Amino acid sequence: MKERIHELQQLLTRYNYEYHVQDNPSIPDTEYDALLRELVELEAEYPEYKTDTSPTVRVGGEILSGFEKVAHSSPMLSLGNAFNEEDLRAFDQRVRQNAGDVTYMCELKIDGLAVSLTYENGLFTRGATRGDGTVGENITENLRTIHAIPLTIDSDLTFEVRGEAYMPKRSFINLNETRAKEGQQEFQNPRNAAAGSLRQLDPKLAAARNLSVFLYSVTSPEALDTDSQSGALDKLDELGFKTNRERRLMTSIDEVIEYVEYWTTHRSELAYEIDGIVIKVNDLLTQEELGYTVKSPRWAIAYKFPAEEVVT
Ligand SMILES: NC(=O)c1cc2c(N)ncc(C(N)=O)c2s1
């Protein structure tokens, strides 16, 4: 029986990764659901084999009485904003004045909720909201239910990875249809729906919201043995994390502006909402040289899309 339980835990972990991180399932949902049901029943019968890295934790655990506060290892900063081409060129000027020739990493700015995930010896041990940037809330149990967040990684690394939890557009539409039918207040947008879902004290409610995540930075890049943002993202891919594939390396601000213009008109085709583009100096040493202002990095900027005209 123990063998079957371990076999199912391994199988379902792999199937979960294929479906929720690679977006490329190798078995039909019905088979996944049947295997998960078998594992839930076996773990109920043999609770000594149920661990907090078992795929069954995705359904949500006990209801919490509250969220404890957690201090971040380093501040989760906000980004300076750019609203037009002039702002972008001014950013580029400042960077080149201080750092000379640079390569930029451009990434989509996901319209969700910033989260910080801690892995100790390869196990997901803690997840927190950004909070005020210095102190956040411990929402580990809710984050365990996000299938795109690996419960274990195949390395004994200890590090912190940050990203954005979000609700896909399709899930947002379905959720609001259900809430309207049940006479409940609908969510204004996917960001509020994701934030509302992760603020639930009952992880089973969070588990029912079909949230996902894109990870985009690590607090100790040396742990990943990389010297660039692009290298850090590729390493996160190797470790089994979900990153955003639309990222592009650029060698000039003109290319950055083209990329910004492309997504200004094409973002409606994405399965998730974005509210801008994040432009970062790719080389990590150069990032350190450029440093930070009181509240934001000097080596990055967030281009914000103009607010969309609401079609009434
Ligand atoms: N406030 C921040 O530092 C960031 C916020 C976000 C966001 N909402 N989406 C993507 C990224 C990214 N790819 O770097 C960042 S970085």
The ligand as a Gaussian input file, in Angstrom:
#p B3LYP/6-31G(d) Opt

LIG

0 1
 N        6.714000      45.745000      -8.157000
 C        7.602000      44.999000      -8.810000
 O        8.781000      44.991000      -8.555000
 C        7.105000      44.138000      -9.938000
 C        5.797000      43.887000     -10.262000
 C        5.671000      42.983000     -11.359000
 C        4.481000      42.492000     -11.949000
 N        3.256000      42.865000     -11.479000
 N        4.541000      41.617000     -12.989000
 C        5.737000      41.222000     -13.497000
 C        6.932000      41.688000     -12.952000
 C        8.220000      41.226000     -13.531000
 N        8.186000      40.342000     -14.530000
 O        9.259000      41.663000     -13.076000
 C        6.883000      42.573000     -11.869000
 S        8.184000      43.278000     -10.970000

